[in-house]
Amino acid sequence: MNCLIIDDDPLICDLIKHFCSKQNWIESCISVSDGNQAVQAVNTQDFDLIFLDYNLPDLNAKSLLSLLPDIPVIMITTEESFGAGSYAFKQVIDFIVKPVNYDRFLQALMRFKSKLPEKEKNLQNRLVVKEGNSTVIIKTDEIRYIKSESNYVVFFLEDKKVMALMSLKKLVEELPKQFIRIHKSFIINLNFLERISTEEVLVNSEHIPIGLTYKEILLEKIKDWQ
């Protein structure tokens, strides 16, 4: 997913970029500082989400929203009075008042994600992760299972492993629907599930324990799994 930040405050741009970098399903996030640059950007590149400030040097949000294509927008501004009125524009899905904190940002982002058609949600077909000094692109349909090890997670693929610094809790929220957490330390890909027993599952010929609190959720999900 690609995001565009339209804000003339470089500190806000850096903050939003930093917040976006915490989401593995966001592939890129660029910023522009005025409305003219914004119009040029959306006419030459594809964006899935826009973060838009109200007060810009040349065009305010009302003017710019009428010029932008039908791309979901999260307003980020000090103009609280524009909050209710912003929803008259069909692109606007949420409104965050500065100063921006991560919890409120994440709430808006999850609202955007919840509005995606189910088909689009499940097209998050790759993850971009950091392994040491390298950036690794992982195709999600190649992941057999994921294991948490301290502050790291290990992705087990068909013929290799990739270790990245991230949390399992955050990761499970970003993966497509075929992934499910079955233990405090494990997420599995249901497409590679071979067998379920009382205390473990078999995934790609590997024995993985089932946590008591996750077993009922797993059994319910596989009833409808195709």
SERO-4910 file (N, C-alpha, C, O; in steps of 0.05 Angstrom, whole numbers):
BEGIN
 pado doro    nc1    nc2    nc3   cac1   cac2   cac3    cc1    cc2    cc3    oc1    oc2    oc3
  Met    A     17    -24      0      0      0      0     17     25      0     38     25     13
  Asn    A      9     45    -15     24     70    -18      9     93     -6    -15     97    -12
  Cys    A     23    110     10     10    133     23     23    159     14     47    160      7
  Leu    A      7    180     14     16    207      8      9    225     31    -14    226     40
  Ile    A     29    240     41     25    260     63     26    288     50     45    294     36
  Ile    A      5    304     54      4    331     44      4    350     67    -17    354     80
  Asp    A     27    361     74     29    378     97     55    395     94     75    385     85
  Asp    A     53    421    101     76    439     98     93    439    123    113    454    125
  Asp    A     86    423    143    102    421    168    120    396    165    110    373    167
  Pro    A    146    399    162    164    376    158    165    357    182    169    333    180
  Leu    A    160    368    206    160    352    230    136    333    230    138    309    238
  Ile    A    113    343    222     89    326    220     93    305    198     86    281    202
  Cys    A    105    312    176    111    293    155    129    271    164    124    247    159
  Asp    A    150    278    179    168    258    189    154    240    210    159    216    210
  Leu    A    137    252    226    123    236    246    104    216    233    103    192    241
  Ile    A     89    224    213     70    206    200     86    184    185     78    161    185
  Lys    A    108    192    173    125    171    159    135    151    179    135    127    174
  His    A    143    160    203    152    142    224    130    123    232    135     99    235
  Phe    A    106    134    237     84    117    244     77     97    223     72     73    228
  Cys    A     78    106    197     73     87    175     93     65    173     87     43    165
  Ser    A    118     72    180    140     52    179    135     29    198    147      7    194
  Lys    A    118     33    218    112     11    237     92     -9    226     88    -30    237
  Gln    A     80     -2    203     60    -20    191     73    -34    167     79    -21    147
  Asn    A     76    -60    169     90    -74    148     74    -76    122     85    -81    100
  Trp    A     48    -71    123     32    -72     99     32    -46     84     21    -44     62
  Ile    A     45    -25     95     49      0     81     76     -1     68     97     -2     81
  Glu    A     77     -1     42    102     -5     27    117     21     23    142     21     24
  Ser    A    103     43     19    116     68     15    100     91     26     75     90     27
  Cys    A    113    113     33    100    136     44    117    161     37    139    164     46
  Ile    A    106    178     19    120    202     11    105    227     19     81    225     25
  Ser    A    118    249     20    105    274     28    109    296      8    130    297     -5
  Val    A     90    315      7     92    339     -8     83    362     10     68    358     29
  Ser    A     91    386      3     86    408     22     65    428     13     59    447     28
  Asp    A     53    425    -11     32    443    -19     13    429    -38     18    407    -47
  Gly    A     -9    443    -44    -30    431    -60    -22    425    -89    -30    405   -100
  Asn    A     -6    443   -100      3    439   -128     19    414   -131     16    398   -149
  Gln    A     38    410   -111     54    386   -112     36    361   -108     42    340   -119
  Ala    A     16    364    -91     -2    342    -86    -17    333   -111    -19    309   -117
  Val    A    -27    353   -126    -42    347   -151    -23    333   -171    -31    314   -184
  Gln    A      1    343   -173     21    330   -191     27    302   -182     28    284   -199
  Ala    A     30    298   -156     36    271   -145     14    251   -152     20    229   -162
  Val    A    -11    258   -147    -33    239   -152    -38    234   -181    -50    214   -189
  Asn    A    -29    253   -198    -32    249   -227    -10    232   -240    -13    224   -262
  Thr    A     11    228   -224     34    213   -236     40    187   -221     55    170   -231
  Gln    A     28    184   -197     33    160   -181      7    149   -170    -13    163   -168
  Asp    A      7    124   -162    -17    111   -150    -14    111   -120      6    102   -109
  Phe    A    -35    122   -107    -36    122    -77    -62    109    -68    -82    111    -81
  Asp    A    -59     96    -45    -82     82    -33    -95     98    -10   -118     94     -3
  Leu    A    -79    117      2    -88    132     25    -73    159     25    -49    160     20
  Ile    A    -87    180     32    -75    207     34    -79    218     63   -101    216     74
  Phe    A    -58    229     74    -60    244     99    -58    273     92    -39    283     80
  Leu    A    -79    288     98    -82    316     88    -85    336    110   -102    334    127
  Asp    A    -67    356    109    -69    379    127    -90    399    116    -94    401     92
  Tyr    A   -103    413    134   -123    433    125   -110    458    115   -117    468     93
  Asn    A    -91    469    130    -79    495    123    -53    490    107    -33    482    117
  Leu    A    -55    496     81    -32    493     63    -26    520     51    -43    538     50
  Pro    A     -2    524     41      7    550     31    -10    561      8    -14    585      6
  Asp    A    -20    544    -10    -34    553    -33    -64    546    -34    -81    562    -39
  Leu    A    -69    520    -29    -97    510    -30   -104    499     -2    -89    484      9
  Asn    A   -128    507      8   -136    494     33   -149    467     27   -152    460      4
  Ala    A   -156    453     48   -165    426     44   -191    424     28   -194    407     11
  Lys    A   -209    444     32   -234    443     17   -229    445    -13   -241    430    -28
  Ser    A   -211    463    -20   -205    466    -49   -191    441    -60   -197    432    -82
  Leu    A   -173    431    -44   -157    408    -54   -173    383    -56   -169    367    -74
  Leu    A   -191    379    -37   -208    354    -37   -225    353    -62   -230    331    -73
  Ser    A   -233    376    -72   -249    376    -97   -232    370   -121   -243    363   -142
  Leu    A   -206    372   -119   -188    367   -142   -177    339   -142   -168    329   -162
  Leu    A   -176    327   -118   -164    300   -116   -182    279   -126   -206    281   -124
  Pro    A   -170    257   -137   -187    234   -146   -199    220   -121   -193    228    -99
  Asp    A   -214    200   -126   -228    186   -105   -210    167    -90   -210    143    -93
  Ile    A   -193    179    -73   -174    165    -56   -181    170    -27   -186    193    -20
  Pro    A   -182    150    -10   -188    154     18   -169    174     31   -145    174     26
  Val    A   -181    192     48   -165    214     61   -169    213     91   -192    211    101
  Ile    A   -147    216    105   -148    221    134   -139    250    138   -116    256    132
  Met    A   -156    267    149   -149    295    154   -131    296    179   -137    283    199
  Ile    A   -111    312    178    -93    317    201    -89    347    203    -75    359    186
  Thr    A   -100    360    224   -100    389    224   -106    400    252   -115    385    270
  Thr    A   -102    426    255   -110    439    280   -138    451    278   -148    461    298
  Glu    A   -150    451    255   -176    463    250   -198    444    258   -210    430    242
  Glu    A   -204    445    284   -225    427    295   -252    434    282   -269    416    279
  Ser    A   -257    459    275   -282    467    264   -288    454    237   -311    452    229
  Phe    A   -267    444    224   -271    431    198   -278    402    201   -285    388    182
  Gly    A   -277    392    226   -281    364    231   -307    353    219   -307    334    203
  Ala    A   -330    364    228   -356    354    219   -359    359    189   -369    341    175
  Gly    A   -351    382    180   -355    389    152   -339    372    133   -346    369    110
  Ser    A   -316    362    143   -299    346    126   -312    321    115   -305    311     94
  Tyr    A   -331    311    131   -344    286    122   -364    290    100   -375    270     89
  Ala    A   -368    315     92   -385    320     68   -370    311     43   -382    307     22
  Phe    A   -344    309     45   -327    299     23   -325    269     26   -316    259     46
  Lys    A   -334    255      6   -336    226      8   -309    212     12   -308    189     22
  Gln    A   -287    226      5   -260    213      8   -252    212     38   -237    194     45
  Val    A   -262    231     54   -253    233     82   -264    211     99   -289    208    101
  Ile    A   -246    195    111   -255    173    128   -250    177    158   -261    163    175
  Asp    A   -232    197    164   -227    203    192   -214    230    194   -204    241    174
  Phe    A   -213    241    218   -204    268    223   -188    268    249   -199    263    271
  Ile    A   -162    274    247   -144    274    271   -135    302    277   -125    316    259
  Val    A   -139    311    301   -131    338    310   -103    337    320    -96    320    337
  Lys    A    -86    355    311    -58    357    320    -59    366    349    -77    380    358
  Pro    A    -39    358    365    -16    341    358    -24    312    355    -42    302    369
  Val    A    -11    299    337    -17    271    330     -3    252    348     22    254    350
  Asn    A    -17    233    360     -3    212    375     -8    185    361    -26    183    344
  Tyr    A      8    166    367      8    141    353    -19    125    357    -29    113    338
  Asp    A    -30    126    381    -55    112    386    -77    122    368    -92    107    356
  Arg    A    -79    149    366   -100    160    349    -95    155    319   -113    150    304
  Phe    A    -70    156    312    -62    150    284    -70    122    277    -82    116    256
  Leu    A    -64    103    295    -69     75    290    -99     70    289   -109     54    273
  Gln    A   -114     84    305   -144     82    305   -155     90    277   -172     77    266
  Ala    A   -144    112    267   -153    121    240   -145    102    218   -160     97    200
  Leu    A   -121     91    221   -111     72    201   -128     46    201   -134     35    180
  Met    A   -135     37    225   -151     13    226   -180     18    215   -192      0    205
  Arg    A   -189     43    219   -215     50    207   -213     49    177   -232     39    163
  Phe    A   -192     59    166   -187     57    137   -186     28    128   -199     20    108
  Lys    A   -172     12    143   -168    -16    135   -195    -31    136   -200    -49    120
  Ser    A   -211    -24    156   -237    -38    159   -256    -32    136   -275    -47    131
  Lys    A   -251     -9    122   -269     -2    100   -260    -13     73   -273    -11     53
  Leu    A   -236    -26     73   -227    -39     49   -245    -62     42   -253    -77     59
  Pro    A   -251    -66     16   -266    -90      8   -250   -114     17   -225   -114     17
  Glu    A   -264   -136     24   -250   -160     34   -229   -169     14   -208   -179     22
  Lys    A   -234   -166    -11   -215   -175    -32   -189   -160    -29   -168   -171    -32
  Glu    A   -191   -133    -25   -167   -117    -23   -152   -123      3   -127   -123      2
  Lys    A   -166   -129     25   -152   -135     49   -134   -160     45   -112   -161     56
  Asn    A   -145   -179     30   -130   -204     27   -109   -203      5    -96   -223      0
  Leu    A   -106   -179     -7    -86   -177    -28    -60   -166    -16    -41   -158    -31
  Gln    A    -57   -166     11    -32   -158     23    -14   -183     21    -10   -198     40
  Asn    A     -3   -186     -3     10   -211    -10     40   -210     -6     54   -229    -14
  Arg    A     50   -190      7     78   -190     14     84   -172     37     69   -153     43
  Leu    A    105   -178     51    115   -163     74    143   -152     68    159   -166     55
  Val    A    148   -128     76    175   -117     73    187   -115    101    177    -99    117
  Val    A    207   -130    108    218   -131    135    248   -126    134    262   -129    113
  Lys    A    259   -119    157    287   -114    160    300   -138    174    292   -146    195
  Glu    A    320   -150    160    336   -172    172    364   -162    174    379   -161    154
  Gly    A    373   -154    198    399   -142    201    400   -116    186    384    -98    190
  Asn    A    419   -113    168    423    -89    152    409    -92    125    411    -74    108
  Ser    A    395   -114    120    382   -119     94    352   -115     96    340   -119    117
  Thr    A    340   -108     74    311   -107     71    302   -132     55    312   -137     33
  Val    A    284   -147     67    275   -172     54    245   -170     47    229   -162     64
  Ile    A    238   -178     23    210   -179     15    201   -208     16    213   -226      4
  Ile    A    180   -213     32    170   -240     36    142   -242     24    124   -226     30
  Lys    A    138   -261      7    111   -267     -4     95   -282     18    104   -303     27
  Thr    A     72   -271     26     58   -282     48     48   -311     42     45   -327     60
  Asp    A     42   -317     17     32   -343     11     54   -365     12     48   -388      9
  Glu    A     79   -356     16    101   -375     20    108   -380     49    124   -397     55
  Ile    A     96   -365     67    101   -368     95     86   -393    106     62   -395    103
  Arg    A    101   -411    118     88   -435    130     78   -428    158     55   -433    165
  Tyr    A     96   -417    174     89   -408    201    109   -388    211    130   -384    199
  Ile    A    102   -375    233    119   -353    244    122   -359    274    103   -365    288
  Lys    A    146   -356    283    152   -361    311    164   -336    324    181   -323    313
  Ser    A    155   -330    348    166   -308    364    190   -318    380    189   -338    394
  Glu    A    212   -302    378    236   -308    394    246   -282    406    259   -266    393
  Ser    A    239   -278    432    246   -253    446    233   -230    431    209   -229    428
  Asn    A    249   -210    423    238   -187    409    237   -191    378    231   -172    364
  Tyr    A    243   -215    370    244   -221    341    222   -240    333    210   -254    350
  Val    A    216   -241    307    199   -262    297    215   -276    275    230   -263    260
  Val    A    210   -302    272    223   -317    251    202   -327    231    183   -341    239
  Phe    A    205   -320    206    187   -330    185    198   -356    173    221   -356    164
  Phe    A    183   -377    174    191   -402    163    179   -406    136    154   -408    133
  Leu    A    196   -405    115    187   -408     88    194   -436     78    203   -453     94
  Glu    A    189   -442     53    194   -469     43    223   -478     46    228   -501     54
  Asp    A    241   -460     39    269   -469     40    288   -450     55    312   -451     52
  Lys    A    276   -432     71    293   -413     86    278   -401    109    254   -405    112
  Lys    A    293   -388    126    281   -373    149    290   -344    147    312   -338    138
  Val    A    273   -326    156    279   -298    157    272   -288    185    250   -292    195
  Met    A    292   -274    198    288   -264    225    286   -233    224    303   -220    212
  Ala    A    265   -222    236    261   -193    236    253   -183    263    241   -198    279
  Leu    A    261   -158    269    255   -146    295    227   -134    294    222   -112    283
  Met    A    208   -148    306    180   -139    307    165   -157    327    175   -177    336
  Ser    A    140   -149    333    124   -164    352    104   -182    338     94   -174    317
  Leu    A     98   -205    350     79   -223    338     51   -211    340     35   -215    321
  Lys    A     45   -197    361     18   -184    364     12   -165    342     -9   -165    330
  Lys    A     32   -148    336     28   -128    314     26   -142    287     10   -134    270
  Leu    A     42   -163    283     43   -177    258     16   -190    251      8   -189    228
  Val    A      4   -203    270    -21   -218    265    -43   -200    255    -61   -209    241
  Glu    A    -42   -174    262    -63   -155    253    -59   -147    224    -77   -136    211
  Glu    A    -35   -152    213    -29   -142    187    -29   -164    165    -27   -159    141
  Leu    A    -30   -189    174    -29   -212    155    -56   -218    143    -77   -212    156
  Pro    A    -57   -230    120    -82   -238    107    -97   -259    125    -86   -269    144
  Lys    A   -122   -265    117   -140   -280    134   -132   -309    138   -142   -322    156
  Gln    A   -114   -320    121   -106   -348    124    -87   -352    147    -80   -375    154
  Phe    A    -78   -330    160    -60   -333    182    -76   -330    209    -94   -314    211
  Ile    A    -68   -347    228    -82   -346    254    -61   -352    276    -44   -369    272
  Arg    A    -64   -338    298    -47   -343    320    -58   -367    336    -81   -367    343
  Ile    A    -41   -387    342    -50   -410    356    -36   -414    383    -41   -433    397
  His    A    -17   -397    389     -1   -399    413     12   -372    417     14   -356    399
  Lys    A     20   -366    442     33   -340    447     58   -336    430     67   -313    427
  Ser    A     69   -358    420     94   -356    405     91   -364    375    111   -364    361
  Phe    A     67   -370    366     65   -381    339     40   -370    324     18   -367    335
  Ile    A     45   -363    299     24   -358    279     27   -379    257     50   -384    249
  Ile    A      5   -390    247      8   -410    226     -8   -400    201    -27   -384    203
  Asn    A      0   -410    178    -15   -406    153    -33   -430    149    -24   -453    146
  Leu    A    -59   -426    150    -78   -448    149    -76   -463    122    -84   -487    121
  Asn    A    -65   -451    102    -62   -465     77    -41   -488     79    -41   -506     61
  Phe    A    -25   -488    100     -5   -510    103    -12   -527    128      5   -543    136
  Leu    A    -35   -524    139    -44   -540    162    -50   -568    153    -67   -572    135
  Glu    A    -37   -588    165    -41   -616    157    -57   -632    177    -72   -650    169
  Arg    A    -54   -626    202    -68   -642    222    -70   -627    249    -53   -611    255
  Ile    A    -92   -632    263    -96   -620    290   -100   -643    310   -116   -661    305
  Ser    A    -84   -642    332    -88   -661    353    -95   -646    379   -100   -621    378
  Thr    A    -95   -659    401   -104   -646    426    -86   -623    434    -97   -602    443
  Glu    A    -60   -626    430    -42   -605    441    -25   -592    419     -9   -574    426
  Glu    A    -27   -601    394    -10   -590    374    -22   -592    346    -42   -605    342
  Val    A    -10   -577    328    -17   -580    299      7   -588    284     30   -585    292
  Leu    A      2   -598    260     24   -605    242     22   -586    218      2   -586    203
  Val    A     42   -570    214     43   -551    193     69   -555    177     91   -553    187
  Asn    A     66   -563    152     89   -567    135    108   -587    148    133   -584    147
  Ser    A     97   -608    160    111   -630    173    125   -621    199    141   -636    210
  Glu    A    118   -597    210    130   -588    235    108   -589    257     85   -582    252
  His    A    116   -599    280     97   -600    303     98   -574    318    119   -565    327
  Ile    A     74   -561    320     72   -535    333     51   -536    355     29   -545    350
  Pro    A     58   -527    379     38   -529    401     15   -510    398     17   -488    385
  Ile    A     -8   -518    409    -32   -501    410    -35   -490    438    -36   -506    457
  Gly    A    -38   -464    441    -44   -453    467    -73   -457    475    -90   -456    457
  Leu    A    -78   -461    500   -106   -467    509   -125   -444    501   -148   -450    494
  Thr    A   -116   -420    503   -134   -397    498   -139   -393    468   -157   -378    460
  Tyr    A   -123   -407    451   -126   -403    422   -140   -427    409   -148   -425    385
  Lys    A   -143   -449    423   -152   -473    409   -181   -470    399   -187   -478    376
  Glu    A   -199   -459    415   -227   -456    407   -229   -438    382   -245   -443    364
  Ile    A   -213   -417    382   -213   -398    359   -204   -413    334   -216   -409    312
  Leu    A   -183   -429    337   -173   -444    314   -194   -464    303   -199   -465    279
  Leu    A   -207   -478    321   -227   -498    313   -251   -485    299   -262   -495    280
  Glu    A   -258   -461    309   -281   -447    296   -273   -437    268   -289   -439    250
  Lys    A   -249   -428    266   -241   -417    240   -238   -438    218   -246   -434    196
  Ile    A   -228   -462    226   -224   -482    205   -251   -495    196   -252   -508    175
  Lys    A   -272   -490    211   -298   -501    203   -306   -488    176   -318   -501    159
  Asp    A   -300   -463    174   -308   -448    149   -285   -445    130   -289   -431    109
  Trp    A   -263   -457    136   -239   -452    119   -241   -470     94   -247   -493     95
  Gln    A   -235   -457     71   -236   -471     46   -210   -469     32   -207   -480     10
***
